[in-house]
Amino acid sequence: MAVTGTTSGESAGGCAGGGGDGGAPGTQPGAGPGGSAAWGLLLPVCAAPPRQRGRVLQAGLREAVRSGRLEPGARLPSSRELAADLGVSRGLVTEAYEQLTAEGYLTSSRGSGTWVGDTARGAPVGAPPDGERTAAPAVDFRPGSPDPALFPRTAWAAAHRRALAGLPHHALGYPDPRGLPELRSAVAALLTRRRGVAATPGRVVICSGVAQAMTLLALTLDGRGSRTVAVESPGSFEHAALFAAAGLRTVPVGLDSEGLLPGDLAASGARAAVLTPSHQFPSGIAYSAARRSALLAWARDADGLLVEDDYDGDFRYDRAPVGALQGLDPRRVAYTGSVSKSLAPGLRLGWLVAPDDLAGEIVERKRTMDLGHPVLDQALLADFIARGEYDRQLRRCGRAYRQRRDALLRALAQHIGGTEVTGIAAGLHVIASLPPRCGPQERLLARAARVGVAVRPLSDYLPPRPSAPHPSSPSSPPQSDGEDRGNGEHGEHGGRVRLVLGYAHLTPNRIAHGVRLLAEAARHP
């Protein structure tokens, strides 16, 4: 494509008028197919300050090629012609052509000119499709989120200033992959005091939240030859996904009212299991002392590992806090936690307390994964904990979340009489078993969506029921006969629809409004 033609004679800072660097009027790169659009991308060169014209010209040419306005094979004007049209020096155009030729956008041949290459491909215009977009719900009861409005901005900003002022220059180099010593010491003391964890600074690894802690454990187990990890059923989506992403097969193991079933765990063939023993997600039960002992006995007999996710262990309302399982046997339990529920998920700050025999491998994997966690963030959190601000934040959140839980219980009693609520003593969500008149489940969920209420049924946290195995196939993993596996095909129990209702991120007024809408959905077809 020859992009030649005549200029219209306009003069803008020397463009096409022979001014600027004194070039004579030349040809406009824009007369051929797609050329005028490409010419428009080069017009900012005219208005740019002299020192920036080369950079602006190169950017304009790149964009013209990426967008397809200059098509592959199109012949560009000579450097003399384009310099005259733009009112810039020929050397500036020559330099731009040479740079883009080196990058692969253009090709050139001595004596034959410069063309657009066929290597560059433009990105698709607009965002990629991500399925059907739906309007945001009026009230979202889906669990898992704290209230970001409770984030302590003033205290955090003060800690940031102190941390930045006190951080020595050498600390800004590549950090210890275990984490900043000050933060590991602060976290170890915090966990020992509040959660009964057997933690020393040497066992603590600072991570980008529980997700990275789980990934580090999964990679370490995979490196030691483990291929299967047991997960709770019902349980968190994330546990299974994280271990599966690391190449490990996950086997769901059922629960009863005391916790994970040891017999089913032993029959699963797994030598590692992920648990939420202090406040099981999503059922809300706390593992009994007898069940904790039985699971630790399994770990010792099988040379296995229990991975404890203490995702909301600091929030207890109507009972004394249940200590961490890890404190009973730190050699057989890896403990994970974070500030995602107490401060904000976006901080990406968490910790892993590793058994001694795994610590070295975990630290090495952490080093190769990201070369260590950001130092300033660690110094900030260490200061925040040491000055007692973290404890104050936990007390503040605990008061707010208890009020919201009570608002949810009142609203359910007032608007959906006969609802049975469990898991209320701790955490940031409850299980609400609605009366039979509100079902069946699929119809209730559809009606709730129509009135603008987002809810998640307990059945979403259960794995699909396996079909009968083929005679030549391995046996299916064992399933529990416990309460939660006894739910109906649609997640109902005794004719009741069971919903997992999160409340921490909603104000009392929003909670009351959402329950009224849910009651409306339950009443009308």
Secondary structure as a PSIPRED ss2 file (coil, helix, strand):
# PSIPRED VFORMAT (PSIPRED V4.0)

   1 M C   1.000  0.000  0.000
   2 A E   0.000  0.000  1.000
   3 V C   1.000  0.000  0.000
   4 T C   1.000  0.000  0.000
   5 G C   1.000  0.000  0.000
   6 T C   1.000  0.000  0.000
   7 T C   1.000  0.000  0.000
   8 S C   1.000  0.000  0.000
   9 G C   1.000  0.000  0.000
  10 E C   1.000  0.000  0.000
  11 S C   1.000  0.000  0.000
  12 A C   1.000  0.000  0.000
  13 G C   1.000  0.000  0.000
  14 G C   1.000  0.000  0.000
  15 C C   1.000  0.000  0.000
  16 A C   1.000  0.000  0.000
  17 G C   1.000  0.000  0.000
  18 G C   1.000  0.000  0.000
  19 G C   1.000  0.000  0.000
  20 G C   1.000  0.000  0.000
  21 D C   1.000  0.000  0.000
  22 G C   1.000  0.000  0.000
  23 G C   1.000  0.000  0.000
  24 A C   1.000  0.000  0.000
  25 P C   1.000  0.000  0.000
  26 G C   1.000  0.000  0.000
  27 T C   1.000  0.000  0.000
  28 Q C   1.000  0.000  0.000
  29 P C   1.000  0.000  0.000
  30 G C   1.000  0.000  0.000
  31 A C   1.000  0.000  0.000
  32 G C   1.000  0.000  0.000
  33 P C   1.000  0.000  0.000
  34 G C   1.000  0.000  0.000
  35 G H   0.000  1.000  0.000
  36 S H   0.000  1.000  0.000
  37 A H   0.000  1.000  0.000
  38 A H   0.000  1.000  0.000
  39 W H   0.000  1.000  0.000
  40 G H   0.000  1.000  0.000
  41 L H   0.000  1.000  0.000
  42 L H   0.000  1.000  0.000
  43 L C   1.000  0.000  0.000
  44 P H   0.000  1.000  0.000
  45 V H   0.000  1.000  0.000
  46 C H   0.000  1.000  0.000
  47 A H   0.000  1.000  0.000
  48 A C   1.000  0.000  0.000
  49 P C   1.000  0.000  0.000
  50 P H   0.000  1.000  0.000
  51 R H   0.000  1.000  0.000
  52 Q H   0.000  1.000  0.000
  53 R H   0.000  1.000  0.000
  54 G H   0.000  1.000  0.000
  55 R H   0.000  1.000  0.000
  56 V H   0.000  1.000  0.000
  57 L H   0.000  1.000  0.000
  58 Q H   0.000  1.000  0.000
  59 A H   0.000  1.000  0.000
  60 G H   0.000  1.000  0.000
  61 L H   0.000  1.000  0.000
  62 R H   0.000  1.000  0.000
  63 E H   0.000  1.000  0.000
  64 A H   0.000  1.000  0.000
  65 V H   0.000  1.000  0.000
  66 R H   0.000  1.000  0.000
  67 S H   0.000  1.000  0.000
  68 G C   1.000  0.000  0.000
  69 R C   1.000  0.000  0.000
  70 L C   1.000  0.000  0.000
  71 E C   1.000  0.000  0.000
  72 P C   1.000  0.000  0.000
  73 G C   1.000  0.000  0.000
  74 A C   1.000  0.000  0.000
  75 R E   0.000  0.000  1.000
  76 L C   1.000  0.000  0.000
  77 P C   1.000  0.000  0.000
  78 S C   1.000  0.000  0.000
  79 S H   0.000  1.000  0.000
  80 R H   0.000  1.000  0.000
  81 E H   0.000  1.000  0.000
  82 L H   0.000  1.000  0.000
  83 A H   0.000  1.000  0.000
  84 A H   0.000  1.000  0.000
  85 D H   0.000  1.000  0.000
  86 L H   0.000  1.000  0.000
  87 G C   1.000  0.000  0.000
  88 V C   1.000  0.000  0.000
  89 S C   1.000  0.000  0.000
  90 R H   0.000  1.000  0.000
  91 G H   0.000  1.000  0.000
  92 L H   0.000  1.000  0.000
  93 V H   0.000  1.000  0.000
  94 T H   0.000  1.000  0.000
  95 E H   0.000  1.000  0.000
  96 A H   0.000  1.000  0.000
  97 Y H   0.000  1.000  0.000
  98 E H   0.000  1.000  0.000
  99 Q H   0.000  1.000  0.000
 100 L H   0.000  1.000  0.000
 101 T H   0.000  1.000  0.000
 102 A H   0.000  1.000  0.000
 103 E H   0.000  1.000  0.000
 104 G C   1.000  0.000  0.000
 105 Y C   1.000  0.000  0.000
 106 L E   0.000  0.000  1.000
 107 T E   0.000  0.000  1.000
 108 S E   0.000  0.000  1.000
 109 S E   0.000  0.000  1.000
 110 R C   1.000  0.000  0.000
 111 G C   1.000  0.000  0.000
 112 S C   1.000  0.000  0.000
 113 G E   0.000  0.000  1.000
 114 T E   0.000  0.000  1.000
 115 W E   0.000  0.000  1.000
 116 V E   0.000  0.000  1.000
 117 G C   1.000  0.000  0.000
 118 D C   1.000  0.000  0.000
 119 T C   1.000  0.000  0.000
 120 A C   1.000  0.000  0.000
 121 R C   1.000  0.000  0.000
 122 G C   1.000  0.000  0.000
 123 A C   1.000  0.000  0.000
 124 P C   1.000  0.000  0.000
 125 V C   1.000  0.000  0.000
 126 G C   1.000  0.000  0.000
 127 A C   1.000  0.000  0.000
 128 P C   1.000  0.000  0.000
 129 P C   1.000  0.000  0.000
 130 D C   1.000  0.000  0.000
 131 G C   1.000  0.000  0.000
 132 E C   1.000  0.000  0.000
 133 R C   1.000  0.000  0.000
 134 T C   1.000  0.000  0.000
 135 A C   1.000  0.000  0.000
 136 A C   1.000  0.000  0.000
 137 P C   1.000  0.000  0.000
 138 A C   1.000  0.000  0.000
 139 V E   0.000  0.000  1.000
 140 D E   0.000  0.000  1.000
 141 F C   1.000  0.000  0.000
 142 R C   1.000  0.000  0.000
 143 P C   1.000  0.000  0.000
 144 G C   1.000  0.000  0.000
 145 S C   1.000  0.000  0.000
 146 P C   1.000  0.000  0.000
 147 D C   1.000  0.000  0.000
 148 P H   0.000  1.000  0.000
 149 A H   0.000  1.000  0.000
 150 L H   0.000  1.000  0.000
 151 F C   1.000  0.000  0.000
 152 P C   1.000  0.000  0.000
 153 R H   0.000  1.000  0.000
 154 T H   0.000  1.000  0.000
 155 A H   0.000  1.000  0.000
 156 W H   0.000  1.000  0.000
 157 A H   0.000  1.000  0.000
 158 A H   0.000  1.000  0.000
 159 A H   0.000  1.000  0.000
 160 H H   0.000  1.000  0.000
 161 R H   0.000  1.000  0.000
 162 R H   0.000  1.000  0.000
 163 A H   0.000  1.000  0.000
 164 L H   0.000  1.000  0.000
 165 A H   0.000  1.000  0.000
 166 G H   0.000  1.000  0.000
 167 L C   1.000  0.000  0.000
 168 P C   1.000  0.000  0.000
 169 H H   0.000  1.000  0.000
 170 H H   0.000  1.000  0.000
 171 A H   0.000  1.000  0.000
 172 L H   0.000  1.000  0.000
 173 G C   1.000  0.000  0.000
 174 Y C   1.000  0.000  0.000
 175 P C   1.000  0.000  0.000
 176 D C   1.000  0.000  0.000
 177 P C   1.000  0.000  0.000
 178 R C   1.000  0.000  0.000
 179 G C   1.000  0.000  0.000
 180 L C   1.000  0.000  0.000
 181 P H   0.000  1.000  0.000
 182 E H   0.000  1.000  0.000
 183 L H   0.000  1.000  0.000
 184 R H   0.000  1.000  0.000
 185 S H   0.000  1.000  0.000
 186 A H   0.000  1.000  0.000
 187 V H   0.000  1.000  0.000
 188 A H   0.000  1.000  0.000
 189 A H   0.000  1.000  0.000
 190 L H   0.000  1.000  0.000
 191 L H   0.000  1.000  0.000
 192 T H   0.000  1.000  0.000
 193 R H   0.000  1.000  0.000
 194 R H   0.000  1.000  0.000
 195 R H   0.000  1.000  0.000
 196 G C   1.000  0.000  0.000
 197 V C   1.000  0.000  0.000
 198 A C   1.000  0.000  0.000
 199 A C   1.000  0.000  0.000
 200 T C   1.000  0.000  0.000
 201 P H   0.000  1.000  0.000
 202 G H   0.000  1.000  0.000
 203 R H   0.000  1.000  0.000
 204 V E   0.000  0.000  1.000
 205 V E   0.000  0.000  1.000
 206 I E   0.000  0.000  1.000
 207 C E   0.000  0.000  1.000
 208 S C   1.000  0.000  0.000
 209 G H   0.000  1.000  0.000
 210 V H   0.000  1.000  0.000
 211 A H   0.000  1.000  0.000
 212 Q H   0.000  1.000  0.000
 213 A H   0.000  1.000  0.000
 214 M H   0.000  1.000  0.000
 215 T H   0.000  1.000  0.000
 216 L H   0.000  1.000  0.000
 217 L H   0.000  1.000  0.000
 218 A H   0.000  1.000  0.000
 219 L H   0.000  1.000  0.000
 220 T H   0.000  1.000  0.000
 221 L H   0.000  1.000  0.000
 222 D H   0.000  1.000  0.000
 223 G H   0.000  1.000  0.000
 224 R C   1.000  0.000  0.000
 225 G C   1.000  0.000  0.000
 226 S C   1.000  0.000  0.000
 227 R C   1.000  0.000  0.000
 228 T E   0.000  0.000  1.000
 229 V E   0.000  0.000  1.000
 230 A E   0.000  0.000  1.000
 231 V E   0.000  0.000  1.000
 232 E E   0.000  0.000  1.000
 233 S E   0.000  0.000  1.000
 234 P C   1.000  0.000  0.000
 235 G C   1.000  0.000  0.000
 236 S C   1.000  0.000  0.000
 237 F H   0.000  1.000  0.000
 238 E H   0.000  1.000  0.000
 239 H H   0.000  1.000  0.000
 240 A H   0.000  1.000  0.000
 241 A H   0.000  1.000  0.000
 242 L H   0.000  1.000  0.000
 243 F H   0.000  1.000  0.000
 244 A H   0.000  1.000  0.000
 245 A H   0.000  1.000  0.000
 246 A C   1.000  0.000  0.000
 247 G C   1.000  0.000  0.000
 248 L C   1.000  0.000  0.000
 249 R E   0.000  0.000  1.000
 250 T E   0.000  0.000  1.000
 251 V E   0.000  0.000  1.000
 252 P E   0.000  0.000  1.000
 253 V E   0.000  0.000  1.000
 254 G E   0.000  0.000  1.000
 255 L E   0.000  0.000  1.000
 256 D E   0.000  0.000  1.000
 257 S C   1.000  0.000  0.000
 258 E C   1.000  0.000  0.000
 259 G E   0.000  0.000  1.000
 260 L E   0.000  0.000  1.000
 261 L C   1.000  0.000  0.000
 262 P H   0.000  1.000  0.000
 263 G H   0.000  1.000  0.000
 264 D H   0.000  1.000  0.000
 265 L H   0.000  1.000  0.000
 266 A H   0.000  1.000  0.000
 267 A H   0.000  1.000  0.000
 268 S H   0.000  1.000  0.000
 269 G C   1.000  0.000  0.000
 270 A C   1.000  0.000  0.000
 271 R C   1.000  0.000  0.000
 272 A E   0.000  0.000  1.000
 273 A E   0.000  0.000  1.000
 274 V E   0.000  0.000  1.000
 275 L E   0.000  0.000  1.000
 276 T C   1.000  0.000  0.000
 277 P C   1.000  0.000  0.000
 278 S C   1.000  0.000  0.000
 279 H C   1.000  0.000  0.000
 280 Q C   1.000  0.000  0.000
 281 F C   1.000  0.000  0.000
 282 P C   1.000  0.000  0.000
 283 S C   1.000  0.000  0.000
 284 G C   1.000  0.000  0.000
 285 I C   1.000  0.000  0.000
 286 A C   1.000  0.000  0.000
 287 Y C   1.000  0.000  0.000
 288 S C   1.000  0.000  0.000
 289 A H   0.000  1.000  0.000
 290 A H   0.000  1.000  0.000
 291 R H   0.000  1.000  0.000
 292 R H   0.000  1.000  0.000
 293 S H   0.000  1.000  0.000
 294 A H   0.000  1.000  0.000
 295 L H   0.000  1.000  0.000
 296 L H   0.000  1.000  0.000
 297 A H   0.000  1.000  0.000
 298 W H   0.000  1.000  0.000
 299 A H   0.000  1.000  0.000
 300 R H   0.000  1.000  0.000
 301 D H   0.000  1.000  0.000
 302 A H   0.000  1.000  0.000
 303 D C   1.000  0.000  0.000
 304 G C   1.000  0.000  0.000
 305 L E   0.000  0.000  1.000
 306 L E   0.000  0.000  1.000
 307 V E   0.000  0.000  1.000
 308 E E   0.000  0.000  1.000
 309 D E   0.000  0.000  1.000
 310 D C   1.000  0.000  0.000
 311 Y C   1.000  0.000  0.000
 312 D C   1.000  0.000  0.000
 313 G C   1.000  0.000  0.000
 314 D C   1.000  0.000  0.000
 315 F C   1.000  0.000  0.000
 316 R E   0.000  0.000  1.000
 317 Y C   1.000  0.000  0.000
 318 D C   1.000  0.000  0.000
 319 R C   1.000  0.000  0.000
 320 A C   1.000  0.000  0.000
 321 P C   1.000  0.000  0.000
 322 V C   1.000  0.000  0.000
 323 G C   1.000  0.000  0.000
 324 A C   1.000  0.000  0.000
 325 L H   0.000  1.000  0.000
 326 Q H   0.000  1.000  0.000
 327 G H   0.000  1.000  0.000
 328 L H   0.000  1.000  0.000
 329 D C   1.000  0.000  0.000
 330 P C   1.000  0.000  0.000
 331 R C   1.000  0.000  0.000
 332 R C   1.000  0.000  0.000
 333 V E   0.000  0.000  1.000
 334 A E   0.000  0.000  1.000
 335 Y E   0.000  0.000  1.000
 336 T E   0.000  0.000  1.000
 337 G E   0.000  0.000  1.000
 338 S E   0.000  0.000  1.000
 339 V C   1.000  0.000  0.000
 340 S C   1.000  0.000  0.000
 341 K C   1.000  0.000  0.000
 342 S C   1.000  0.000  0.000
 343 L C   1.000  0.000  0.000
 344 A C   1.000  0.000  0.000
 345 P H   0.000  1.000  0.000
 346 G H   0.000  1.000  0.000
 347 L H   0.000  1.000  0.000
 348 R C   1.000  0.000  0.000
 349 L C   1.000  0.000  0.000
 350 G E   0.000  0.000  1.000
 351 W E   0.000  0.000  1.000
 352 L E   0.000  0.000  1.000
 353 V E   0.000  0.000  1.000
 354 A C   1.000  0.000  0.000
 355 P C   1.000  0.000  0.000
 356 D H   0.000  1.000  0.000
 357 D H   0.000  1.000  0.000
 358 L H   0.000  1.000  0.000
 359 A H   0.000  1.000  0.000
 360 G H   0.000  1.000  0.000
 361 E H   0.000  1.000  0.000
 362 I H   0.000  1.000  0.000
 363 V H   0.000  1.000  0.000
 364 E H   0.000  1.000  0.000
 365 R H   0.000  1.000  0.000
 366 K H   0.000  1.000  0.000
 367 R H   0.000  1.000  0.000
 368 T H   0.000  1.000  0.000
 369 M H   0.000  1.000  0.000
 370 D H   0.000  1.000  0.000
 371 L C   1.000  0.000  0.000
 372 G C   1.000  0.000  0.000
 373 H C   1.000  0.000  0.000
 374 P C   1.000  0.000  0.000
 375 V H   0.000  1.000  0.000
 376 L H   0.000  1.000  0.000
 377 D H   0.000  1.000  0.000
 378 Q H   0.000  1.000  0.000
 379 A H   0.000  1.000  0.000
 380 L H   0.000  1.000  0.000
 381 L H   0.000  1.000  0.000
 382 A H   0.000  1.000  0.000
 383 D H   0.000  1.000  0.000
 384 F H   0.000  1.000  0.000
 385 I H   0.000  1.000  0.000
 386 A H   0.000  1.000  0.000
 387 R C   1.000  0.000  0.000
 388 G C   1.000  0.000  0.000
 389 E H   0.000  1.000  0.000
 390 Y H   0.000  1.000  0.000
 391 D H   0.000  1.000  0.000
 392 R H   0.000  1.000  0.000
 393 Q H   0.000  1.000  0.000
 394 L H   0.000  1.000  0.000
 395 R H   0.000  1.000  0.000
 396 R H   0.000  1.000  0.000
 397 C H   0.000  1.000  0.000
 398 G H   0.000  1.000  0.000
 399 R H   0.000  1.000  0.000
 400 A H   0.000  1.000  0.000
 401 Y H   0.000  1.000  0.000
 402 R H   0.000  1.000  0.000
 403 Q H   0.000  1.000  0.000
 404 R H   0.000  1.000  0.000
 405 R H   0.000  1.000  0.000
 406 D H   0.000  1.000  0.000
 407 A H   0.000  1.000  0.000
 408 L H   0.000  1.000  0.000
 409 L H   0.000  1.000  0.000
 410 R H   0.000  1.000  0.000
 411 A H   0.000  1.000  0.000
 412 L H   0.000  1.000  0.000
 413 A H   0.000  1.000  0.000
 414 Q H   0.000  1.000  0.000
 415 H H   0.000  1.000  0.000
 416 I C   1.000  0.000  0.000
 417 G C   1.000  0.000  0.000
 418 G C   1.000  0.000  0.000
 419 T C   1.000  0.000  0.000
 420 E E   0.000  0.000  1.000
 421 V E   0.000  0.000  1.000
 422 T E   0.000  0.000  1.000
 423 G C   1.000  0.000  0.000
 424 I C   1.000  0.000  0.000
 425 A C   1.000  0.000  0.000
 426 A E   0.000  0.000  1.000
 427 G C   1.000  0.000  0.000
 428 L C   1.000  0.000  0.000
 429 H E   0.000  0.000  1.000
 430 V E   0.000  0.000  1.000
 431 I E   0.000  0.000  1.000
 432 A E   0.000  0.000  1.000
 433 S E   0.000  0.000  1.000
 434 L C   1.000  0.000  0.000
 435 P C   1.000  0.000  0.000
 436 P H   0.000  1.000  0.000
 437 R H   0.000  1.000  0.000
 438 C H   0.000  1.000  0.000
 439 G C   1.000  0.000  0.000
 440 P C   1.000  0.000  0.000
 441 Q H   0.000  1.000  0.000
 442 E H   0.000  1.000  0.000
 443 R H   0.000  1.000  0.000
 444 L H   0.000  1.000  0.000
 445 L H   0.000  1.000  0.000
 446 A H   0.000  1.000  0.000
 447 R H   0.000  1.000  0.000
 448 A H   0.000  1.000  0.000
 449 A H   0.000  1.000  0.000
 450 R H   0.000  1.000  0.000
 451 V C   1.000  0.000  0.000
 452 G C   1.000  0.000  0.000
 453 V E   0.000  0.000  1.000
 454 A E   0.000  0.000  1.000
 455 V C   1.000  0.000  0.000
 456 R E   0.000  0.000  1.000
 457 P E   0.000  0.000  1.000
 458 L H   0.000  1.000  0.000
 459 S H   0.000  1.000  0.000
 460 D H   0.000  1.000  0.000
 461 Y H   0.000  1.000  0.000
 462 L C   1.000  0.000  0.000
 463 P C   1.000  0.000  0.000
 464 P C   1.000  0.000  0.000
 465 R C   1.000  0.000  0.000
 466 P C   1.000  0.000  0.000
 467 S C   1.000  0.000  0.000
 468 A C   1.000  0.000  0.000
 469 P C   1.000  0.000  0.000
 470 H C   1.000  0.000  0.000
 471 P C   1.000  0.000  0.000
 472 S C   1.000  0.000  0.000
 473 S C   1.000  0.000  0.000
 474 P C   1.000  0.000  0.000
 475 S C   1.000  0.000  0.000
 476 S C   1.000  0.000  0.000
 477 P C   1.000  0.000  0.000
 478 P C   1.000  0.000  0.000
 479 Q C   1.000  0.000  0.000
 480 S C   1.000  0.000  0.000
 481 D C   1.000  0.000  0.000
 482 G C   1.000  0.000  0.000
 483 E C   1.000  0.000  0.000
 484 D C   1.000  0.000  0.000
 485 R C   1.000  0.000  0.000
 486 G C   1.000  0.000  0.000
 487 N C   1.000  0.000  0.000
 488 G C   1.000  0.000  0.000
 489 E C   1.000  0.000  0.000
 490 H C   1.000  0.000  0.000
 491 G C   1.000  0.000  0.000
 492 E E   0.000  0.000  1.000
 493 H E   0.000  0.000  1.000
 494 G C   1.000  0.000  0.000
 495 G C   1.000  0.000  0.000
 496 R E   0.000  0.000  1.000
 497 V E   0.000  0.000  1.000
 498 R E   0.000  0.000  1.000
 499 L E   0.000  0.000  1.000
 500 V E   0.000  0.000  1.000
 501 L E   0.000  0.000  1.000
 502 G E   0.000  0.000  1.000
 503 Y C   1.000  0.000  0.000
 504 A C   1.000  0.000  0.000
 505 H C   1.000  0.000  0.000
 506 L C   1.000  0.000  0.000
 507 T C   1.000  0.000  0.000
 508 P H   0.000  1.000  0.000
 509 N H   0.000  1.000  0.000
 510 R H   0.000  1.000  0.000
 511 I H   0.000  1.000  0.000
 512 A H   0.000  1.000  0.000
 513 H H   0.000  1.000  0.000
 514 G H   0.000  1.000  0.000
 515 V H   0.000  1.000  0.000
 516 R H   0.000  1.000  0.000
 517 L H   0.000  1.000  0.000
 518 L H   0.000  1.000  0.000
 519 A H   0.000  1.000  0.000
 520 E H   0.000  1.000  0.000
 521 A H   0.000  1.000  0.000
 522 A H   0.000  1.000  0.000
 523 R H   0.000  1.000  0.000
 524 H C   1.000  0.000  0.000
 525 P C   1.000  0.000  0.000
